[in-house]
Amino acid sequence: MELHSFLRHILLPSLQGRGRGVGLLLLLLLFLSSCEPQLPDGVMSESKMEEVLYDYHVAQAMSEVSTEPGKTIDFQRYELQEAVLRKHGITQAEFDSSMVFYCSDLDRMNRLYQHLSERLDRDAEALGASLGSGDIYAGLTADGDTANVWSGRQLFAIRNRSGENLRSWYIPCDSTWLPGDDLLFRFQTQSYARDGYYSIYVTMVVSYDNDSVRARTMQFTARTSSELRINNPEGWVARGVSGFFYIPADNDPQRLCIDILNRISLIRFHKSQQWRDRLNKPDSVQTDTLQADTLAVTSSRSAGAITLDSLDHRRSPMEFRNQQDVEQKIKVVKEKPYQIPKRRKPNQQQRRKR
């Protein structure tokens, strides 16, 4: 029976009798409480989980800011984690089981982290931190020259188990994307590891309308804000943006690692109109200067100017030579034949000398 029907036909008439009305009201409360989903054994409630995670985040931040003399960062982090567990009266196994349960329901985890982030921001601002001015992209929408075009989930949870160590995403591009748009992928990471820390591999891939592809992959280990950027100096138009979060699989039950990626945004930057105008301007180097047939250029005898004849007919070398301005008559001068000079006979005086 539906709840509205139950209230109308059973509860309201029974309120006419005071004794019966109180009893039925108690039954209704029991009925509504029985409809709530029951948590598995060893899993904390959502409110308690939020309190534990709040102290866990504070402890992680304290371990990374400063360390006591004679202690390493890992040892101090372990001490602070143990202090959080003792404060809330839970074991490491209960904390791990609760993390696995909430990570299996991303809607529940997203709601939990939304409350947790707002609480951490309020406490940080109360201590004097100016969070709003530190993030220049916090108030961006999907419109404008600089816009947050992320339309996927705000939270991804992965852990080092086969089948749960990869989360992918895809953002299609519409007509608001312009040539030369640059992209900045931003997110925050939080890691929960029982033994050490695992590297997170994040990849962003941009496909363009000319079938070109650009990709960027980075490795992260720090629990802080991280960024991937892909520039577009050629002026291509993006067709789609995809990517994934990945952590190496390790099925050892003693080596549990869960990574939370939240506050995700994809910032798109339009190029200026002047830049796009220069991109669309034709290049003078591409002009074909060899379209005219140089063999069809002849001299005009009447005007003395160079004209272009029809390109349909290509002249032969003989025709081209016959149309040149050359001397038609050649005067040939016959050279006189060469004569060998005669040898003169010696006279009588020359004979006597001999």
C-alpha positions as CSV (number, residue, x, y, z in Angstrom):
1,M,0.0,0.0,0.0
2,E,1.4,3.5,-0.9
3,L,2.3,5.8,1.9
4,H,-0.3,8.5,0.9
5,S,-3.0,5.9,0.9
6,F,-1.9,4.7,4.2
7,L,-2.0,8.1,5.7
8,R,-5.4,9.0,4.2
9,H,-7.3,5.8,4.9
10,I,-5.7,4.5,8.1
11,L,-3.8,7.1,10.1
12,L,-6.1,10.1,9.8
13,P,-9.3,8.3,10.8
14,S,-7.6,6.7,13.6
15,L,-6.6,10.1,15.1
16,Q,-10.2,10.6,16.0
17,G,-9.6,8.1,18.7
18,R,-6.7,9.4,20.9
19,G,-5.5,6.0,22.1
20,R,-5.6,4.3,18.8
21,G,-4.1,7.3,17.1
22,V,-0.9,7.3,19.3
23,G,-0.5,3.6,18.7
24,L,-0.9,3.8,15.0
25,L,1.5,6.8,14.9
26,L,4.2,4.7,16.6
27,L,3.6,1.9,14.1
28,L,4.0,4.4,11.3
29,L,7.3,5.5,12.6
30,L,8.5,1.9,12.9
31,F,7.3,1.3,9.3
32,L,9.3,4.3,7.9
33,S,12.4,3.4,9.9
34,S,12.3,-0.2,8.5
35,C,12.2,1.2,4.9
36,E,15.7,2.9,5.3
37,P,18.5,0.9,3.8
38,Q,20.5,-1.1,6.3
39,L,24.3,-0.7,6.3
40,P,26.5,-3.9,6.3
41,D,28.2,-5.0,9.5
42,G,31.3,-3.0,10.2
43,V,30.3,0.0,8.1
44,M,29.9,3.4,9.7
45,S,26.9,5.6,9.2
46,E,27.2,8.5,6.8
47,S,27.3,11.1,9.6
48,K,30.0,9.3,11.5
49,M,31.9,8.7,8.3
50,E,31.9,12.4,7.7
51,E,33.3,13.1,11.2
52,V,36.1,10.5,10.7
53,L,37.1,11.8,7.3
54,Y,37.2,15.4,8.6
55,D,39.7,14.5,11.2
56,Y,41.5,12.2,8.7
57,H,42.0,15.2,6.3
58,V,43.2,17.4,9.1
59,A,45.7,14.8,10.2
60,Q,47.0,14.4,6.7
61,A,47.5,18.1,6.3
62,M,49.3,18.3,9.6
63,S,51.7,15.5,8.7
64,E,52.6,17.2,5.4
65,V,53.2,20.7,6.9
66,S,55.7,19.9,9.6
67,T,57.3,17.0,11.3
68,E,58.7,16.6,14.8
69,P,62.4,16.2,15.3
70,G,63.6,12.6,14.9
71,K,60.5,11.5,13.0
72,T,60.0,10.9,9.3
73,I,56.9,12.1,7.4
74,D,55.6,8.5,7.0
75,F,56.0,7.7,10.7
76,Q,54.2,10.9,11.8
77,R,51.5,10.3,9.3
78,Y,51.0,6.8,10.8
79,E,50.8,8.2,14.3
80,L,48.2,10.8,13.4
81,Q,46.1,8.2,11.5
82,E,46.1,6.0,14.6
83,A,45.2,8.9,16.8
84,V,42.1,9.5,14.6
85,L,41.0,5.9,14.8
86,R,41.4,5.9,18.6
87,K,39.4,9.2,18.9
88,H,36.4,7.7,17.1
89,G,36.8,4.2,18.6
90,I,37.1,2.3,15.4
91,T,39.7,-0.1,13.9
92,Q,41.6,0.1,10.7
93,A,39.5,-2.7,9.3
94,E,36.3,-0.8,10.0
95,F,37.6,2.3,8.3
96,D,38.7,0.3,5.3
97,S,35.4,-1.5,5.0
98,S,33.5,1.8,5.3
99,M,35.7,3.4,2.6
100,V,35.1,0.5,0.2
101,F,31.4,0.6,0.8
102,Y,31.0,4.3,0.2
103,C,33.3,4.2,-2.9
104,S,31.0,1.6,-4.4
105,D,28.1,4.2,-4.3
106,L,29.5,7.4,-6.0
107,D,26.3,9.3,-5.4
108,R,26.5,8.8,-1.7
109,M,30.3,9.5,-1.7
110,N,29.7,12.7,-3.7
111,R,27.1,13.9,-1.3
112,L,29.4,13.1,1.6
113,Y,32.3,14.9,0.1
114,Q,30.2,17.9,-0.8
115,H,29.3,18.4,2.9
116,L,32.9,17.7,4.0
117,S,34.4,20.2,1.5
118,E,32.0,22.9,2.6
119,R,32.8,22.2,6.3
120,L,36.6,22.3,5.6
121,D,36.3,25.6,3.7
122,R,34.3,27.2,6.4
123,D,36.8,26.2,9.1
124,A,39.7,27.4,6.9
125,E,38.1,30.8,6.3
126,A,37.4,31.1,10.1
127,L,41.1,30.7,10.6
128,G,41.9,33.5,8.2
129,A,42.4,31.6,4.9
130,S,41.0,33.4,1.8
131,L,39.8,30.5,-0.3
132,G,37.7,32.4,-2.7
133,S,40.5,34.7,-4.0
134,G,43.0,31.9,-4.3
135,D,41.1,30.1,-7.1
136,I,40.5,32.4,-10.0
137,Y,38.4,29.7,-11.8
138,A,36.0,28.9,-8.9
139,G,33.1,31.0,-10.2
140,L,33.3,30.1,-13.9
141,T,30.3,28.9,-15.8
142,A,29.9,27.2,-19.2
143,D,29.7,30.6,-21.1
144,G,32.3,33.2,-21.9
145,D,35.7,33.3,-23.4
146,T,37.1,31.5,-20.3
147,A,34.5,28.9,-19.3
148,N,34.3,25.7,-17.2
149,V,32.9,23.2,-19.7
150,W,33.1,20.1,-17.4
151,S,29.7,18.3,-17.5
152,G,30.8,14.9,-16.0
153,R,30.9,13.7,-12.4
154,Q,32.4,15.9,-9.8
155,L,34.0,12.9,-8.0
156,F,35.7,9.7,-9.1
157,A,36.8,6.9,-6.7
158,I,39.4,4.3,-7.7
159,R,41.2,1.7,-5.7
160,N,44.0,-0.8,-6.4
161,R,41.7,-3.7,-7.3
162,S,41.3,-5.2,-10.8
163,G,38.2,-3.8,-12.4
164,E,38.0,-0.8,-10.0
165,N,41.3,0.9,-10.8
166,L,40.2,2.8,-13.9
167,R,37.6,5.5,-14.4
168,S,37.1,7.2,-17.8
169,W,35.2,10.3,-19.0
170,Y,34.3,12.0,-22.2
171,I,33.1,15.6,-23.0
172,P,31.7,16.3,-26.5
173,C,32.3,19.7,-28.2
174,D,29.5,21.8,-29.7
175,S,29.4,25.0,-31.8
176,T,30.6,27.2,-28.9
177,W,34.1,25.8,-29.3
178,L,36.2,28.0,-31.6
179,P,39.5,27.5,-33.5
180,G,42.6,27.5,-31.3
181,D,40.8,26.8,-27.9
182,D,43.3,25.9,-25.1
183,L,42.3,23.5,-22.3
184,L,43.2,23.2,-18.6
185,F,42.1,20.1,-16.7
186,R,42.0,20.6,-12.9
187,F,41.2,18.3,-10.0
188,Q,42.1,17.5,-6.4
189,T,43.3,14.1,-5.2
190,Q,43.1,12.4,-1.8
191,S,44.7,9.1,-1.1
192,Y,43.9,6.5,1.6
193,A,46.5,3.8,1.7
194,R,47.1,1.2,4.4
195,D,50.7,0.6,3.4
196,G,52.4,3.4,1.5
197,Y,51.1,5.4,-1.4
198,Y,50.2,4.6,-5.0
199,S,50.8,6.8,-8.0
200,I,47.8,8.1,-9.9
201,Y,48.1,8.3,-13.7
202,V,45.8,10.9,-15.3
203,T,45.4,11.3,-19.1
204,M,43.6,13.9,-21.2
205,V,43.1,13.4,-25.0
206,V,41.7,16.0,-27.4
207,S,40.5,15.0,-30.9
208,Y,40.2,17.7,-33.6
209,D,38.1,18.1,-36.7
210,N,41.1,17.4,-39.0
211,D,41.6,13.9,-37.4
212,S,44.5,15.1,-35.3
213,V,44.9,14.1,-31.7
214,R,46.8,15.6,-28.8
215,A,47.3,13.7,-25.5
216,R,48.9,14.5,-22.1
217,T,49.6,12.0,-19.3
218,M,51.0,12.8,-15.9
219,Q,51.7,11.0,-12.7
220,F,50.6,12.3,-9.3
221,T,51.2,11.3,-5.8
222,A,50.6,14.5,-3.7
223,R,47.3,15.1,-2.1
224,T,46.7,18.5,-3.6
225,S,45.4,20.3,-6.6
226,S,46.7,19.1,-9.9
227,E,46.5,20.3,-13.5
228,L,47.0,19.1,-17.1
229,R,47.1,21.7,-19.9
230,I,46.9,21.2,-23.7
231,N,47.5,24.3,-25.9
232,N,46.4,24.6,-29.5
233,P,48.7,27.0,-31.4
234,E,47.7,25.7,-34.9
235,G,44.1,26.9,-34.6
236,W,42.4,23.5,-34.8
237,V,38.7,23.0,-33.8
238,A,38.2,20.5,-31.0
239,R,35.7,17.7,-31.6
240,G,35.8,15.9,-28.3
241,V,37.8,15.7,-25.0
242,S,38.3,12.4,-23.2
243,G,40.5,11.0,-20.4
244,F,40.8,8.6,-17.6
245,F,42.2,8.1,-14.0
246,Y,44.2,5.0,-13.4
247,I,46.0,3.3,-10.5
248,P,48.0,0.1,-10.7
249,A,46.1,-3.0,-9.6
250,D,47.3,-4.9,-6.5
251,N,45.0,-7.6,-5.2
252,D,46.9,-8.1,-2.0
253,P,44.3,-7.6,0.8
254,Q,47.0,-6.1,3.0
255,R,47.8,-3.3,0.5
256,L,44.6,-1.4,0.2
257,C,44.7,2.0,-1.5
258,I,41.7,4.2,-2.4
259,D,42.1,7.5,-4.3
260,I,39.4,10.1,-4.3
261,L,39.4,12.7,-7.2
262,N,37.0,15.6,-6.7
263,R,36.5,19.3,-7.5
264,I,37.0,18.4,-11.2
265,S,36.9,21.2,-13.8
266,L,37.8,21.6,-17.5
267,I,38.6,25.2,-18.3
268,R,38.4,26.3,-21.9
269,F,40.2,29.4,-23.1
270,H,39.1,31.2,-26.3
271,K,41.7,32.9,-28.4
272,S,41.2,36.6,-29.2
273,Q,39.3,37.7,-32.3
274,Q,42.5,39.3,-33.6
275,W,44.3,36.0,-33.3
276,R,41.5,34.2,-35.2
277,D,41.5,36.9,-37.9
278,R,45.2,36.4,-38.5
279,L,44.6,32.6,-38.7
280,N,41.9,33.0,-41.4
281,K,44.0,35.5,-43.5
282,P,45.3,33.9,-46.7
283,D,49.1,33.4,-46.9
284,S,50.7,35.3,-49.8
285,V,53.3,32.6,-50.2
286,Q,50.5,30.2,-51.3
287,T,49.8,32.3,-54.4
288,D,50.7,30.4,-57.6
289,T,53.0,32.6,-59.7
290,L,53.5,30.0,-62.4
291,Q,50.0,29.9,-63.8
292,A,51.0,31.8,-67.1
293,D,52.8,29.9,-69.8
294,T,56.1,31.6,-70.4
295,L,56.4,30.1,-73.8
296,A,53.2,31.9,-74.8
297,V,54.7,35.3,-74.2
298,T,55.6,37.1,-77.5
299,S,56.6,40.6,-78.4
300,S,54.3,42.9,-80.2
301,R,56.0,44.5,-83.2
302,S,53.5,47.2,-83.6
303,A,53.2,48.5,-80.0
304,G,56.5,47.2,-78.6
305,A,54.7,45.7,-75.5
306,I,54.6,42.2,-74.2
307,T,51.2,40.4,-74.5
308,L,49.9,37.0,-73.5
309,D,48.5,34.9,-76.3
310,S,45.9,32.2,-75.7
311,L,47.0,29.5,-73.4
312,D,45.1,26.9,-75.4
313,H,47.9,26.7,-78.0
314,R,51.6,26.0,-77.1
315,R,54.0,27.2,-79.8
316,S,56.7,24.9,-81.0
317,P,60.3,26.1,-80.8
318,M,60.4,26.6,-84.6
319,E,57.3,28.8,-84.5
320,F,58.6,30.8,-81.6
321,R,62.0,31.4,-83.4
322,N,60.3,32.5,-86.6
323,Q,58.3,35.2,-84.8
324,Q,61.3,36.9,-83.3
325,D,62.6,40.3,-84.7
326,V,65.8,39.1,-86.5
327,E,67.6,40.4,-89.6
328,Q,66.1,38.6,-92.7
329,K,69.0,39.6,-95.1
330,I,72.6,38.9,-94.4
331,K,75.3,40.5,-96.5
332,V,78.2,38.1,-97.0
333,V,81.6,39.7,-97.9
334,K,83.8,37.3,-99.8
335,E,87.3,37.3,-98.5
336,K,90.2,37.5,-101.0
337,P,92.3,34.3,-101.4
338,Y,95.6,34.2,-99.7
339,Q,98.7,34.3,-102.0
340,I,102.1,33.1,-101.2
341,P,104.7,35.8,-101.9
342,K,107.3,34.9,-104.6
343,R,110.9,34.5,-103.6
344,R,113.2,37.1,-105.2
345,K,116.4,36.1,-107.0
346,P,119.7,37.4,-105.6
347,N,121.6,40.1,-107.7
348,Q,125.2,40.0,-108.8
349,Q,126.5,41.9,-105.7
350,Q,124.9,39.4,-103.3
351,R,126.4,36.6,-105.3
352,R,130.0,38.1,-104.9
353,K,129.6,38.4,-101.2
354,R,128.8,34.8,-101.0
